[in-house]
Amino acid sequence: MEAVATWEQQREDTALVLKITGDVDLSNSDELQRAIERLCVRARDEDVVLDLGDVRFIDSSGLRALYDGTRRASERVRLRYPAPHVLRLLEIALPGCFAIDGTEQGAEDVRTE
């Protein structure tokens, strides 16, 4: 069965936001990566926020989509509202790669310099 994920682009103040919803896995991660890449190109010098608050599941291909999709704009990218299970995967697989906002413990930046 194919996972269902959707994403919607929004503008908030000085940032472009991609709100991601559902299950992200091999069946849709390439499409998500392309959407992230397009957003990063469109953002130019603006901040990019990937809102993960409604992501129920993400596998390694989804993590790859986040990482590869944001490579060009990595300094301007923040992940927002990851669920505890998503945050744990990010800490294990991609430690220090993303700034994280709005976790259950409050806003924090887990990117290491």
C-alpha positions as CSV (number, residue, x, y, z in Angstrom):
1,M,0.0,0.0,0.0
2,E,1.3,3.4,-1.0
3,A,1.8,6.0,1.7
4,V,-0.2,9.2,1.5
5,A,1.5,12.5,2.1
6,T,0.6,16.0,1.0
7,W,2.4,19.3,1.1
8,E,1.2,22.8,0.8
9,Q,3.2,26.0,0.3
10,Q,2.4,29.0,2.4
11,R,4.0,32.4,3.1
12,E,4.5,33.6,6.7
13,D,6.2,37.0,7.3
14,T,9.6,36.7,5.7
15,A,9.6,32.9,5.3
16,L,8.2,30.4,2.8
17,V,6.7,27.4,4.5
18,L,6.0,23.9,3.2
19,K,3.5,22.2,5.4
20,I,3.9,18.4,5.1
21,T,1.1,16.1,6.2
22,G,0.8,12.3,6.4
23,D,3.3,9.4,5.8
24,V,6.5,10.1,4.0
25,D,8.3,7.1,2.5
26,L,9.9,5.7,-0.6
27,S,6.6,6.0,-2.6
28,N,6.5,9.8,-2.3
29,S,9.9,11.0,-1.1
30,D,11.3,11.9,-4.5
31,E,8.3,14.1,-5.2
32,L,8.7,15.7,-1.8
33,Q,12.4,16.3,-2.5
34,R,11.5,18.1,-5.8
35,A,8.9,20.2,-4.0
36,I,11.4,21.2,-1.3
37,E,14.0,22.1,-4.0
38,R,11.6,24.2,-5.9
39,L,10.7,26.0,-2.7
40,C,14.3,26.7,-1.8
41,V,15.0,28.1,-5.3
42,R,11.9,30.3,-5.1
43,A,12.8,31.5,-1.6
44,R,16.1,33.1,-2.8
45,D,17.2,34.9,0.3
46,E,14.1,34.3,2.4
47,D,14.0,31.7,5.2
48,V,12.5,28.3,4.4
49,V,10.4,26.5,7.0
50,L,9.4,22.8,6.7
51,D,6.5,22.3,8.9
52,L,6.5,18.6,10.1
53,G,3.7,18.9,12.7
54,D,1.4,16.7,10.8
55,V,3.9,14.0,9.7
56,R,2.7,10.7,11.1
57,F,5.5,8.6,9.7
58,I,8.8,9.2,7.9
59,D,11.4,6.6,6.8
60,S,15.0,7.0,5.7
61,S,14.0,8.0,2.2
62,G,11.9,10.8,3.7
63,L,14.9,11.9,5.7
64,R,17.0,11.9,2.6
65,A,14.3,14.0,0.8
66,L,14.6,16.6,3.6
67,Y,18.4,16.6,3.6
68,D,18.9,16.6,-0.2
69,G,16.1,18.9,-0.9
70,T,17.5,21.6,1.4
71,R,21.2,21.4,0.4
72,R,21.2,24.7,-1.5
73,A,19.5,26.6,1.2
74,S,20.6,24.8,4.3
75,E,21.6,27.9,6.3
76,R,18.1,29.3,5.8
77,V,16.1,26.2,6.5
78,R,14.3,25.4,9.8
79,L,12.2,22.4,10.6
80,R,9.1,23.1,12.7
81,Y,7.0,21.1,15.0
82,P,8.5,17.6,14.5
83,A,6.7,14.9,16.5
84,P,8.9,13.2,19.1
85,H,9.4,10.1,16.8
86,V,10.4,12.3,13.9
87,L,12.7,14.4,16.1
88,R,14.4,11.2,17.4
89,L,15.1,10.0,13.8
90,L,16.6,13.4,12.9
91,E,18.8,13.2,16.0
92,I,20.0,9.7,15.1
93,A,20.3,9.9,11.3
94,L,21.1,13.6,10.7
95,P,22.5,15.1,13.9
96,G,23.1,18.8,13.7
97,C,21.9,19.1,10.1
98,F,18.8,21.2,10.8
99,A,17.6,24.0,13.1
100,I,14.5,22.8,14.9
101,D,11.7,25.1,16.1
102,G,8.7,24.2,18.2
103,T,9.4,20.9,19.7
104,E,7.4,19.6,22.7
105,Q,10.1,21.0,25.0
106,G,9.8,24.4,23.5
107,A,11.7,26.0,20.6
108,E,15.3,24.9,20.4
109,D,18.1,24.8,17.9
110,V,19.7,21.4,17.7
111,R,22.1,22.3,14.9
112,T,25.7,22.0,16.0
113,E,28.3,24.4,14.7
